[in-house]
Amino acid sequence: MIMYVIQSCCRMRPFFAHRGHFDACRLVSTRLFSLNSSKYSSPVPEKKLFTPGPLSVSLSVREAALRDLGSRDTEFIDTVKFLRSKLLQIAGVSDSYYTTIPVQGSGTFAVEAVFHSAVPKSYGKALVLENGAYGKRMGKICETLKIPYELEAFPENSKVCVKRVEEILRDDPSFSTVAIVHCETSSGVINPVEEVGQVVKRLIPNGVYFVDAMSSFGAVPLDLERANISFLVSSVNKCLQGIPGFSYAIARTEQLLQCKGNSRSLSLDLYDQYDGLEKTGQFRFTPPTHCMLAFCQAIKEFEEEGGVTGRAKRYKENRRVLKEGMKKLGFEEFLSPEHDGYIITSYKFPKDPHFDFKTFYNKLNEKGLVIYPGKVLNADCFRIGTIGNLFPDDFHELLACIEQVCNEMNIKLPIT
């Protein structure tokens, strides 16, 4: 009887939703489940994710995933075509010169797919520009794939030095690929991608310039053509606020076509993935249907907010509220003031003897607020993301809770 009522309620969802009563329908379902099983005795409270990913997403995005579509369904094939086109529009490039290749899996799958596909087997050699954990991950991928590479390391609290890149490429123009992270999410540094791209274009004009824009695409403006970008990768669960499940590469088509036969992997072969999508509109292997349906709604909400400009405006305001509030509490940022990123902020651990990050984290988590551990190597830090479905009021709430938690831990405020 209980299951019958729930199923009937779900079938009537369009009726309820049209009248603004879907939340009531969901509440009925939750309460009926609680009668049937102690496991569902109370609804699980929502948490706000102040992290670089997974991110908080809107309820409407999650609801858009509540449909089943077959991978061969014409509606799904049209959905994939729509999303590939929309991502080019967001990137500000023409489909005459660029294309989008979705990849099943997290952002790292797309990063690895580019290295598999874009670095020639016979003469390929990569220069990886690293100033944080995600640049290091690029180097590890090259090492794992046995791709010849050199890793040029820069301090974690500074940007990649354009002059140094120029020196390296002048001394050794044999590199076939140069790779860089746009927003180094381990610290929050925004690297000079366009300036480095100009150097690559001048010194190795036939080379591949690969940009990991995982946590920046959709909110930090970037001119792909001016930057001479060959491949750019990102994930749906970052600034475009979809649910996790797939990533994508935006590639200069002319250079992608030269990648045929390069890949050291079957499933991560970008050329083969592209070729299949162009010929049939279908994925070679099972696609993330529900995630892609949700991403359609995420794109709609992105456009309604004003695209890159609108989303950047909200994220910047989130960052302003966070920055001012944490400064009043005495927390010190890892990066110096000349860094103007607004994606994620790293804070140094207070020197107060009562501070313990695990306790600090758990107390905030109990209040439904999730922050992130640090990833920099030369300082003890934690990170707070300002992206995702979060708004300035959420950061006022976070700051009030941080103050409360510090008082509970007997940490003297403001921190000195």
C-alpha positions as CSV (number, residue, x, y, z in Angstrom):
1,M,0.0,0.0,0.0
2,I,2.8,2.4,1.0
3,M,4.7,1.7,-2.3
4,Y,1.5,2.2,-4.3
5,V,1.0,5.7,-2.8
6,I,4.6,6.6,-3.4
7,Q,4.5,5.4,-7.0
8,S,1.3,7.2,-7.6
9,C,2.7,10.4,-6.1
10,C,5.8,10.2,-8.3
11,R,3.7,9.6,-11.5
12,M,1.7,12.7,-10.6
13,R,4.9,14.7,-10.2
14,P,4.2,16.9,-13.3
15,F,0.8,17.7,-11.8
16,F,2.3,18.7,-8.4
17,A,5.3,20.5,-9.9
18,H,3.0,22.6,-12.1
19,R,1.2,23.8,-9.0
20,G,4.3,24.2,-6.9
21,H,3.6,21.3,-4.7
22,F,6.4,18.8,-5.6
23,D,8.1,19.5,-2.2
24,A,4.9,18.4,-0.5
25,C,4.9,15.2,-2.6
26,R,8.5,14.5,-1.7
27,L,7.7,15.1,2.0
28,V,4.8,12.6,1.8
29,S,7.2,10.1,0.2
30,T,9.8,10.7,3.0
31,R,7.2,10.2,5.7
32,L,5.8,7.1,4.2
33,F,9.3,5.6,4.0
34,S,9.9,6.5,7.6
35,L,6.8,4.4,8.5
36,N,8.2,1.4,6.6
37,S,11.8,1.5,7.8
38,S,13.8,2.9,10.7
39,K,16.5,3.7,8.2
40,Y,14.4,6.5,6.9
41,S,13.2,7.7,10.3
42,S,14.2,11.3,9.5
43,P,15.2,13.2,6.3
44,V,18.9,13.6,5.8
45,P,19.7,17.3,6.2
46,E,21.3,19.2,3.3
47,K,24.9,20.3,3.6
48,K,26.5,23.3,2.0
49,L,29.7,22.5,0.3
50,F,32.3,25.2,0.5
51,T,34.7,23.0,-1.5
52,P,36.4,22.9,-4.9
53,G,34.2,19.8,-5.8
54,P,31.9,18.1,-5.5
55,L,30.0,21.3,-5.3
56,S,26.5,22.3,-4.1
57,V,24.0,22.3,-7.0
58,S,20.5,23.5,-7.2
59,L,17.5,21.3,-6.5
60,S,16.2,21.9,-10.0
61,V,19.5,20.5,-11.5
62,R,19.2,17.4,-9.4
63,E,15.6,17.0,-10.3
64,A,16.5,17.1,-14.0
65,A,18.4,13.9,-13.6
66,L,15.3,12.0,-12.5
67,R,14.5,10.6,-15.9
68,D,15.7,7.5,-17.7
69,L,16.8,7.8,-21.3
70,G,18.4,5.2,-23.5
71,S,21.8,6.0,-24.9
72,R,20.4,5.4,-28.5
73,D,17.3,7.5,-27.8
74,T,17.0,10.3,-30.4
75,E,16.2,12.7,-27.5
76,F,19.5,11.8,-25.8
77,I,21.5,12.1,-29.0
78,D,20.0,15.6,-29.4
79,T,20.9,16.4,-25.8
80,V,24.6,15.4,-26.4
81,K,24.6,17.6,-29.6
82,F,23.1,20.5,-27.7
83,L,25.6,20.3,-24.9
84,R,28.6,20.0,-27.2
85,S,27.4,23.2,-29.0
86,K,26.6,25.1,-25.8
87,L,30.1,24.5,-24.3
88,L,31.7,26.0,-27.4
89,Q,29.4,29.0,-27.0
90,I,30.5,29.4,-23.4
91,A,34.1,29.1,-24.5
92,G,33.5,31.8,-27.0
93,V,34.8,29.9,-30.0
94,S,33.3,28.8,-33.3
95,D,32.4,25.3,-34.3
96,S,34.3,25.9,-37.5
97,Y,37.6,25.7,-35.6
98,Y,36.8,24.0,-32.3
99,T,34.8,21.0,-31.1
100,T,33.8,19.5,-27.7
101,I,34.4,15.9,-26.7
102,P,32.6,14.7,-23.5
103,V,34.5,12.1,-21.5
104,Q,32.9,9.7,-19.0
105,G,34.5,10.3,-15.6
106,S,35.9,13.1,-13.4
107,G,38.0,15.9,-14.6
108,T,41.2,13.9,-14.3
109,F,39.9,11.4,-16.9
110,A,39.8,14.3,-19.4
111,V,43.3,15.5,-18.4
112,E,44.6,12.0,-18.9
113,A,42.7,11.6,-22.2
114,V,44.5,14.7,-23.6
115,F,47.9,13.3,-22.7
116,H,47.0,9.9,-24.1
117,S,45.7,11.4,-27.4
118,A,47.6,14.6,-28.0
119,V,51.2,13.6,-27.3
120,P,52.6,11.7,-30.3
121,K,54.0,8.2,-29.5
122,S,57.1,8.5,-31.6
123,Y,58.5,12.0,-30.8
124,G,56.2,13.4,-28.2
125,K,57.7,15.3,-25.3
126,A,55.8,17.4,-22.7
127,L,56.7,20.4,-20.7
128,V,54.5,20.5,-17.6
129,L,54.4,23.9,-15.8
130,E,53.6,23.2,-12.1
131,N,52.9,25.4,-9.1
132,G,50.6,23.1,-7.1
133,A,49.0,19.7,-6.7
134,Y,47.2,19.6,-10.0
135,G,50.3,20.5,-12.0
136,K,52.1,17.7,-10.1
137,R,49.2,15.3,-11.1
138,M,49.9,16.2,-14.8
139,G,53.5,15.1,-14.3
140,K,52.4,11.9,-12.6
141,I,50.1,11.1,-15.5
142,C,53.0,11.6,-18.0
143,E,55.2,9.4,-15.8
144,T,52.6,6.6,-15.6
145,L,52.0,6.7,-19.4
146,K,55.8,6.7,-20.0
147,I,55.5,10.0,-21.9
148,P,58.9,11.9,-22.0
149,Y,58.4,15.1,-20.0
150,E,60.0,17.8,-18.0
151,L,58.3,19.3,-15.0
152,E,59.2,22.9,-14.3
153,A,58.2,23.7,-10.7
154,F,57.3,27.2,-9.5
155,P,56.5,28.2,-5.8
156,E,53.0,27.3,-4.7
157,N,52.2,30.8,-3.7
158,S,53.3,32.4,-7.0
159,K,52.1,32.4,-10.7
160,V,53.9,30.5,-13.4
161,C,56.7,32.8,-14.7
162,V,56.2,33.6,-18.3
163,K,59.8,34.7,-18.8
164,R,61.0,31.4,-17.4
165,V,58.8,29.5,-19.9
166,E,60.2,31.6,-22.7
167,E,63.8,30.7,-21.6
168,I,63.0,27.0,-21.5
169,L,61.4,26.9,-24.9
170,R,64.2,28.9,-26.5
171,D,66.8,26.5,-25.0
172,D,64.8,23.4,-26.1
173,P,62.3,23.8,-28.8
174,S,61.8,20.1,-29.1
175,F,58.8,20.0,-26.8
176,S,55.6,18.8,-28.6
177,T,53.3,19.8,-25.8
178,V,53.1,22.5,-23.1
179,A,50.7,21.9,-20.2
180,I,49.5,24.4,-17.5
181,V,46.7,24.7,-15.0
182,H,44.6,27.8,-15.3
183,C,43.4,28.0,-11.6
184,E,45.6,25.9,-9.4
185,T,42.9,24.7,-7.1
186,S,45.3,23.6,-4.4
187,S,46.1,27.2,-3.5
188,G,43.8,29.5,-5.6
189,V,46.5,30.9,-7.9
190,I,45.3,32.0,-11.3
191,N,48.1,31.4,-13.8
192,P,48.8,33.7,-16.9
193,V,47.5,31.3,-19.4
194,E,47.1,33.7,-22.3
195,E,50.6,35.1,-21.9
196,V,52.2,31.7,-21.8
197,G,50.1,30.7,-24.8
198,Q,51.6,33.6,-26.8
199,V,55.1,32.3,-26.0
200,V,54.2,28.8,-27.0
201,K,52.7,30.0,-30.3
202,R,55.9,32.0,-31.1
203,L,58.5,29.5,-30.1
204,I,56.9,26.1,-31.0
205,P,54.2,27.1,-33.5
206,N,53.3,23.5,-34.3
207,G,53.1,22.5,-30.7
208,V,50.1,21.6,-28.6
209,Y,49.1,24.0,-25.8
210,F,47.1,22.2,-23.2
211,V,45.2,24.0,-20.4
212,D,43.5,22.4,-17.4
213,A,40.7,24.9,-16.7
214,M,38.9,22.5,-14.3
215,S,37.9,25.0,-11.6
216,S,37.8,28.2,-13.7
217,F,35.9,27.5,-16.9
218,G,32.6,29.3,-16.9
219,A,33.5,31.9,-14.3
220,V,37.1,33.2,-15.1
221,P,37.2,34.8,-18.6
222,L,39.7,33.2,-21.0
223,D,40.2,34.0,-24.7
224,L,41.0,30.5,-26.1
225,E,42.0,31.9,-29.5
226,R,44.3,34.6,-28.2
227,A,45.8,32.1,-25.8
228,N,46.5,29.7,-28.7
229,I,44.9,26.9,-26.7
230,S,44.8,23.5,-28.5
231,F,43.0,21.6,-25.7
232,L,41.1,22.8,-22.7
233,V,39.5,20.5,-20.2
234,S,37.0,21.1,-17.4
235,S,34.3,19.2,-15.5
236,V,30.5,19.7,-15.3
237,N,30.6,19.9,-11.5
238,K,32.6,23.1,-11.2
239,C,31.6,26.6,-12.3
240,L,28.8,25.4,-14.5
241,Q,27.2,23.6,-11.5
242,G,26.2,20.3,-12.9
243,I,26.2,17.0,-11.0
244,P,29.4,14.9,-11.1
245,G,29.7,12.3,-13.8
246,F,31.5,13.5,-16.8
247,S,34.1,16.0,-18.0
248,Y,35.0,17.4,-21.4
249,A,37.7,18.6,-23.7
250,I,37.3,21.6,-25.9
251,A,39.8,21.0,-28.8
252,R,41.0,22.8,-31.8
253,T,39.6,20.5,-34.5
254,E,42.6,20.7,-36.8
255,Q,44.9,19.5,-34.0
256,L,42.5,16.9,-32.8
257,L,42.4,15.3,-36.2
258,Q,46.2,14.9,-36.1
259,C,45.7,12.7,-32.9
260,K,44.4,9.7,-34.7
261,G,46.3,6.6,-33.6
262,N,48.2,8.4,-30.8
263,S,46.2,7.2,-27.8
264,R,47.7,4.6,-25.5
265,S,44.2,3.9,-24.2
266,L,41.0,2.7,-25.8
267,S,38.4,4.3,-23.5
268,L,40.4,7.6,-23.2
269,D,41.0,8.1,-26.9
270,L,39.7,11.6,-27.6
271,Y,40.0,11.2,-31.4
272,D,38.0,8.0,-31.4
273,Q,35.4,9.5,-29.1
274,Y,35.1,12.5,-31.4
275,D,34.9,10.3,-34.5
276,G,32.1,8.3,-33.0
277,L,30.1,11.3,-31.9
278,E,30.5,13.0,-35.3
279,K,29.4,9.9,-37.3
280,T,26.6,8.6,-35.1
281,G,26.0,11.1,-32.4
282,Q,26.5,8.3,-29.9
283,F,29.1,7.5,-27.3
284,R,31.3,4.4,-27.9
285,F,30.6,3.2,-24.3
286,T,27.8,3.7,-21.8
287,P,27.2,7.5,-21.4
288,P,26.3,9.3,-18.2
289,T,22.7,9.9,-19.3
290,H,21.3,11.3,-16.1
291,C,24.3,13.6,-15.5
292,M,23.9,15.0,-19.0
293,L,20.2,15.7,-18.5
294,A,21.0,17.5,-15.3
295,F,23.7,19.5,-17.1
296,C,21.1,20.8,-19.6
297,Q,19.3,22.4,-16.7
298,A,22.6,23.6,-15.2
299,I,23.4,25.4,-18.5
300,K,19.9,27.0,-18.6
301,E,20.5,28.4,-15.1
302,F,24.0,29.5,-16.0
303,E,22.6,31.5,-18.9
304,E,19.8,32.9,-16.8
305,E,22.4,34.2,-14.3
306,G,24.2,36.0,-17.1
307,G,26.8,33.5,-18.3
308,V,30.4,33.9,-17.5
309,T,30.0,37.6,-16.4
310,G,27.0,36.9,-14.2
311,R,28.5,33.9,-12.5
312,A,31.8,35.6,-11.9
313,K,29.9,38.5,-10.3
314,R,28.3,36.2,-7.7
315,Y,31.5,34.3,-7.0
316,K,33.4,37.6,-6.6
317,E,30.8,38.8,-4.1
318,N,31.1,35.4,-2.2
319,R,34.8,35.9,-2.1
320,R,34.5,39.5,-0.9
321,V,32.2,38.5,2.0
322,L,34.6,35.6,2.9
323,K,37.7,37.7,2.7
324,E,36.4,40.6,4.8
325,G,34.9,38.2,7.4
326,M,37.9,36.0,7.8
327,K,40.2,39.0,8.1
328,K,38.1,40.3,11.0
329,L,38.4,37.0,12.7
330,G,42.2,37.2,12.2
331,F,42.7,34.3,9.7
332,E,45.7,34.7,7.4
333,E,45.4,33.9,3.7
334,F,48.1,31.7,2.1
335,L,48.4,33.9,-1.0
336,S,49.6,37.5,-0.9
337,P,47.1,40.3,-1.8
338,E,48.3,40.7,-5.5
339,H,46.5,37.4,-6.3
340,D,43.0,38.2,-7.3
341,G,41.4,34.8,-7.8
342,Y,37.9,34.2,-6.6
343,I,37.4,30.4,-7.0
344,I,39.0,29.1,-3.8
345,T,40.9,30.6,-0.9
346,S,43.6,28.9,1.2
347,Y,43.9,29.9,4.9
348,K,46.9,29.2,7.1
349,F,46.3,27.2,10.3
350,P,46.1,29.6,13.3
351,K,49.1,29.3,15.6
352,D,46.8,29.2,18.6
353,P,47.6,26.0,20.6
354,H,43.9,25.1,20.8
355,F,43.5,24.9,17.1
356,D,43.1,21.4,15.6
357,F,41.9,21.2,12.1
358,K,40.1,17.9,12.5
359,T,38.1,19.2,15.4
360,F,37.5,22.5,13.5
361,Y,36.4,20.6,10.4
362,N,34.1,18.2,12.3
363,K,32.4,21.0,14.3
364,L,31.6,22.9,11.1
365,N,30.5,19.7,9.4
366,E,28.1,19.0,12.2
367,K,26.5,22.3,11.4
368,G,26.0,21.3,7.8
369,L,28.9,23.3,6.5
370,V,31.7,21.5,4.7
371,I,35.1,23.1,4.0
372,Y,38.2,21.4,2.6
373,P,41.7,20.4,3.8
374,G,44.7,22.2,2.3
375,K,46.8,20.7,-0.5
376,V,49.9,23.0,-0.5
377,L,53.1,21.3,0.7
378,N,55.0,24.1,2.4
379,A,52.3,25.3,4.8
380,D,49.5,23.9,6.9
381,C,46.3,25.3,5.3
382,F,42.6,24.7,4.8
383,R,40.6,25.8,1.8
384,I,37.2,27.4,1.4
385,G,35.6,27.4,-2.1
386,T,33.4,30.3,-3.3
387,I,31.9,28.5,-6.3
388,G,28.9,26.3,-6.7
389,N,25.3,27.0,-5.8
390,L,26.3,29.3,-2.9
391,F,25.4,32.9,-2.3
392,P,26.7,35.8,0.0
393,D,24.2,34.9,2.7
394,D,25.7,31.4,2.9
395,F,29.1,32.9,3.6
396,H,27.7,35.2,6.3
397,E,26.3,32.0,7.8
398,L,29.7,30.2,7.5
399,L,31.6,33.1,9.1
400,A,29.1,33.2,12.0
401,C,29.6,29.4,12.5
402,I,33.4,29.7,12.2
403,E,33.4,32.3,15.0
404,Q,31.1,30.1,17.1
405,V,33.4,27.1,16.6
406,C,36.5,29.0,17.4
407,N,34.9,30.1,20.7
408,E,33.9,26.5,21.4
409,M,37.6,25.5,20.9
410,N,38.8,28.3,23.1
411,I,40.6,30.0,20.3
412,K,41.2,33.6,21.0
413,L,39.7,36.0,18.5
414,P,40.8,37.9,16.6
415,I,43.6,35.4,15.8
416,T,47.0,37.0,16.1
